[in-house]
Amino acid sequence: MHSKRPKIFNNFQEIDNTDMLGNEIEYSITFYATITEEKNNSFIVKGLEVNDISYRGDFSFSIQSETRITWHNQEIDMSELEEGDNISITFLGPIQESSPATINNVIEIKILDDEL
């Protein structure tokens, strides 16, 4: 008898998050946003219209030491991130339902703009 496996829901559809051997797989999610506020290592962003509707609202996140920050595939310092920058945000795990929604495990930020 199989044990009950954890489930992931995306837009209210169940997604099997296990491989063929029954091991849990953690998927990353990437969406696009504009930085609207920056304070200490925390950011508030507004999701862009090109995203799925679930990622068009306001989100907050903090940069951790393991968060990778890049521009044109070059690693850059967090101080390069500014209000108004268009970025992609890649994260693992759930989003906390709050206002704004909170992303706890951001693994990569990419600046999408042509100039810093």
Contacts in CASP RR format, 6 or more apart in sequence:
PFRMAT RR
TARGET T0000
AUTHOR 0000-0000-0000
METHOD contacts of the structure
MODEL  1
MHSKRPKIFNNFQEIDNTDMLGNEIEYSITFYATITEEKNNSFIVKGLEV
NDISYRGDFSFSIQSETRITWHNQEIDMSELEEGDNISITFLGPIQESSP
ATINNVIEIKILDDEL
5 16 0 8 1.000
5 17 0 8 1.000
5 18 0 8 1.000
5 22 0 8 1.000
5 24 0 8 1.000
6 17 0 8 1.000
6 24 0 8 1.000
7 14 0 8 1.000
7 15 0 8 1.000
7 16 0 8 1.000
7 17 0 8 1.000
8 14 0 8 1.000
8 15 0 8 1.000
8 17 0 8 1.000
8 27 0 8 1.000
9 15 0 8 1.000
11 52 0 8 1.000
11 54 0 8 1.000
17 24 0 8 1.000
17 25 0 8 1.000
17 26 0 8 1.000
17 27 0 8 1.000
18 24 0 8 1.000
18 25 0 8 1.000
19 25 0 8 1.000
26 92 0 8 1.000
26 93 0 8 1.000
27 92 0 8 1.000
28 90 0 8 1.000
28 91 0 8 1.000
28 92 0 8 1.000
28 107 0 8 1.000
29 90 0 8 1.000
29 91 0 8 1.000
29 92 0 8 1.000
29 93 0 8 1.000
30 88 0 8 1.000
30 89 0 8 1.000
30 90 0 8 1.000
30 91 0 8 1.000
31 47 0 8 1.000
31 48 0 8 1.000
31 51 0 8 1.000
31 52 0 8 1.000
31 55 0 8 1.000
31 88 0 8 1.000
31 89 0 8 1.000
32 47 0 8 1.000
32 48 0 8 1.000
32 50 0 8 1.000
32 51 0 8 1.000
32 55 0 8 1.000
32 86 0 8 1.000
32 87 0 8 1.000
32 88 0 8 1.000
32 89 0 8 1.000
32 112 0 8 1.000
33 45 0 8 1.000
33 46 0 8 1.000
33 47 0 8 1.000
33 48 0 8 1.000
33 51 0 8 1.000
33 55 0 8 1.000
33 59 0 8 1.000
33 86 0 8 1.000
33 87 0 8 1.000
33 88 0 8 1.000
33 89 0 8 1.000
34 45 0 8 1.000
34 46 0 8 1.000
34 47 0 8 1.000
34 48 0 8 1.000
34 84 0 8 1.000
34 85 0 8 1.000
34 86 0 8 1.000
34 87 0 8 1.000
35 43 0 8 1.000
35 44 0 8 1.000
35 45 0 8 1.000
35 81 0 8 1.000
35 82 0 8 1.000
35 83 0 8 1.000
35 84 0 8 1.000
35 85 0 8 1.000
35 87 0 8 1.000
36 44 0 8 1.000
36 45 0 8 1.000
36 46 0 8 1.000
36 58 0 8 1.000
36 83 0 8 1.000
36 84 0 8 1.000
37 43 0 8 1.000
37 44 0 8 1.000
37 83 0 8 1.000
38 44 0 8 1.000
38 81 0 8 1.000
38 82 0 8 1.000
38 83 0 8 1.000
41 62 0 8 1.000
41 63 0 8 1.000
41 64 0 8 1.000
41 78 0 8 1.000
42 60 0 8 1.000
42 61 0 8 1.000
42 62 0 8 1.000
42 63 0 8 1.000
43 60 0 8 1.000
43 61 0 8 1.000
43 62 0 8 1.000
43 63 0 8 1.000
43 81 0 8 1.000
44 58 0 8 1.000
44 59 0 8 1.000
44 60 0 8 1.000
44 100 0 8 1.000
45 58 0 8 1.000
45 59 0 8 1.000
45 60 0 8 1.000
45 61 0 8 1.000
45 87 0 8 1.000
45 89 0 8 1.000
46 56 0 8 1.000
46 57 0 8 1.000
46 58 0 8 1.000
47 55 0 8 1.000
47 56 0 8 1.000
47 57 0 8 1.000
47 58 0 8 1.000
47 59 0 8 1.000
48 56 0 8 1.000
48 86 0 8 1.000
49 56 0 8 1.000
57 100 0 8 1.000
57 101 0 8 1.000
58 99 0 8 1.000
58 100 0 8 1.000
58 101 0 8 1.000
59 89 0 8 1.000
59 95 0 8 1.000
59 100 0 8 1.000
59 101 0 8 1.000
59 102 0 8 1.000
59 103 0 8 1.000
60 98 0 8 1.000
60 100 0 8 1.000
60 101 0 8 1.000
60 102 0 8 1.000
60 103 0 8 1.000
61 89 0 8 1.000
61 91 0 8 1.000
61 102 0 8 1.000
61 103 0 8 1.000
61 104 0 8 1.000
61 106 0 8 1.000
62 106 0 8 1.000
63 69 0 8 1.000
63 78 0 8 1.000
63 106 0 8 1.000
63 109 0 8 1.000
64 106 0 8 1.000
66 107 0 8 1.000
67 106 0 8 1.000
67 107 0 8 1.000
67 108 0 8 1.000
67 109 0 8 1.000
68 75 0 8 1.000
68 107 0 8 1.000
68 108 0 8 1.000
68 109 0 8 1.000
69 75 0 8 1.000
69 76 0 8 1.000
69 77 0 8 1.000
69 78 0 8 1.000
69 80 0 8 1.000
69 81 0 8 1.000
69 108 0 8 1.000
69 109 0 8 1.000
69 110 0 8 1.000
69 111 0 8 1.000
70 76 0 8 1.000
70 108 0 8 1.000
70 109 0 8 1.000
70 110 0 8 1.000
70 111 0 8 1.000
71 80 0 8 1.000
71 110 0 8 1.000
71 111 0 8 1.000
71 113 0 8 1.000
71 116 0 8 1.000
76 111 0 8 1.000
76 116 0 8 1.000
80 111 0 8 1.000
80 116 0 8 1.000
81 87 0 8 1.000
81 109 0 8 1.000
81 111 0 8 1.000
85 111 0 8 1.000
85 112 0 8 1.000
85 113 0 8 1.000
86 111 0 8 1.000
86 112 0 8 1.000
86 113 0 8 1.000
87 109 0 8 1.000
87 110 0 8 1.000
87 111 0 8 1.000
87 112 0 8 1.000
88 108 0 8 1.000
88 109 0 8 1.000
88 110 0 8 1.000
88 112 0 8 1.000
89 103 0 8 1.000
89 106 0 8 1.000
89 108 0 8 1.000
89 109 0 8 1.000
90 106 0 8 1.000
90 107 0 8 1.000
90 108 0 8 1.000
90 109 0 8 1.000
90 110 0 8 1.000
91 103 0 8 1.000
91 104 0 8 1.000
91 105 0 8 1.000
91 106 0 8 1.000
91 107 0 8 1.000
92 105 0 8 1.000
92 107 0 8 1.000
93 104 0 8 1.000
93 105 0 8 1.000
94 104 0 8 1.000
95 101 0 8 1.000
95 102 0 8 1.000
95 103 0 8 1.000
96 102 0 8 1.000
96 103 0 8 1.000
96 104 0 8 1.000
END
